[in-house]
Amino acid sequence: MNPIASTIDVAAVRAGFPSIDDRRVFLDNPGGTQVHGSVYEAVEGYYRDMNSNLGGPFATSQATDAMLEEARAAAAGFLGAASGAEIVFGANMTTLTMHASRILTRGLGPGDEILVTGLDHDANVAPWMLAAVDRGVTVRQAGIDAESCLVDVDDFASKLTGRTRVAAFGWASNGAGTVNDVARLAALCRETGAISYVDAVHYAPHGTIDVGAIGCDFLVCSAYKFFGPHVGVLYGRAELLAQHRPYKVRPAPDEAPHSWETGTINMEGIAGTAAAIRYLTGLGMEQVTVYERELSARLLEGLEGIAGVIVYGTRDLDRRCPTYAFNVAGRHPAEVSAALGERDIFVWDGNYYALELMQRLGIEDSGGAVRVGAVHYNTPAEIDAFLEGVAALAG
Ligand SMILES: Cc1ncc(COP(=O)(O)O)c(C=O)c1O
């Protein structure tokens, strides 16, 4: 196999994660990553030095105000937004999307349409369906190509009409690890005037995000998937945040992004989120992508080399994160993940809420698939240990 051609020093990287040791193999990353040490420090520092609500005429509140603005600016830099004014923090991606879907469908009714896809995590499908039921709006669904496990772009284009008000789609599939051409999907939305709402939860730990380059209107991600705490981050184009009327309590500020945030937000988590972003920015997302590509190639080659293993989705590494869904012939996915768990190799099984993908692949009723997902702190040796474990089961 090729040597890893990247400037990432994985031993140094691992030393920065207090929970990582040489005993446990964390390949459960698509469900949530380990947390970088600087995040622990930022959370503790927030409790020690700030820990106040916003807008008070005293030092700890002023420090909290400053921290929040810095965190917004850091998140804006991470996502390629114009400024921190385009960043909304929330509990997690699902809660933000439940909220945004209600706001963005306010005033819609029969005759209006929303487009979702059959590839997305249900957090970017069900909120839109629920909002649509409340408003009498029609939901259409773009299909996927079962072979590649990518959104069928032609089907997506054909279901976008002048009546489509919002199109919700994912950047990378948390089910199959495949990466859609989001710039193309967003461009199609611009042609018809639909608001584009991109789920970047799975993509965020793996590659550079630039909302300007993609040309999307909204994009959401979750810091616990990129080495930070449980905090959701939403980018919204400034004019759209200002134009749509959020559901809010009366005394809360009327200006976005504050007006889109409900109640007292998770300040300590936001301080930790900014630290996770600083960590990744310091490392360089391009380097992360280069390193992970080698892990991805090793995973794919290894899995395909084991007789009886079925891997789902495209083999084109340009259209992939190092996340793979697979099955071992004759074994229930839960049996495979449990056997790997006994070796201290952590992976998930099931549908991971990528419900319709599993249905489309015809495996939802047989337990879905096993999911292995690497990030930049994983080593080639860990991938090999995982492959050995799978081979033992397949054999
Ligand atoms: C692609 C994708 N979208 C959305 C979510 C939901 O994110 P959250 O847990 O932040 O609500 C997940 C979580 O696994 C995910 O993988």
The ligand as an SDF file (V2000), in Angstrom:
LIG
                    3D

 16 16  0  0  0  0  0  0  0  0999 V2000
  -25.3870   13.5610    8.1670 C   0  0  0  0  0  0  0  0  0  0  0  0
  -26.0050   13.8470    9.4910 C   0  0  0  0  0  0  0  0  0  0  0  0
  -26.9490   14.7920    9.5660 N   0  0  0  0  0  0  0  0  0  0  0  0
  -27.5340   15.1130   10.7190 C   0  0  0  0  0  0  0  0  0  0  0  0
  -27.2100   14.4740   11.8890 C   0  0  0  0  0  0  0  0  0  0  0  0
  -27.8830   14.8800   13.1480 C   0  0  0  0  0  0  0  0  0  0  0  0
  -27.0010   15.6810   13.8610 O   0  0  0  0  0  0  0  0  0  0  0  0
  -27.2640   16.0940   15.3670 P   0  0  0  0  0  0  0  0  0  0  0  0
  -26.9450   14.9160   16.2070 O   0  0  0  0  0  0  0  0  0  0  0  0
  -26.3220   17.2320   15.5710 O   0  0  0  0  0  0  0  0  0  0  0  0
  -28.6780   16.5160   15.4780 O   0  0  0  0  0  0  0  0  0  0  0  0
  -26.2490   13.4650   11.8690 C   0  0  0  0  0  0  0  0  0  0  0  0
  -25.9170   12.7250   13.0880 C   0  0  0  0  0  0  0  0  0  0  0  0
  -25.4580   11.6110   13.0450 O   0  0  0  0  0  0  0  0  0  0  0  0
  -25.6200   13.1570   10.6400 C   0  0  0  0  0  0  0  0  0  0  0  0
  -24.6790   12.2190   10.5640 O   0  0  0  0  0  0  0  0  0  0  0  0
  1  2  1  0
  2  3  1  0
  2 15  2  0
  3  4  2  0
  4  5  1  0
  5  6  1  0
  5 12  2  0
  6  7  1  0
  7  8  1  0
  8  9  2  0
  8 10  1  0
  8 11  1  0
 12 13  1  0
 12 15  1  0
 13 14  2  0
 15 16  1  0
M  END
$$$$
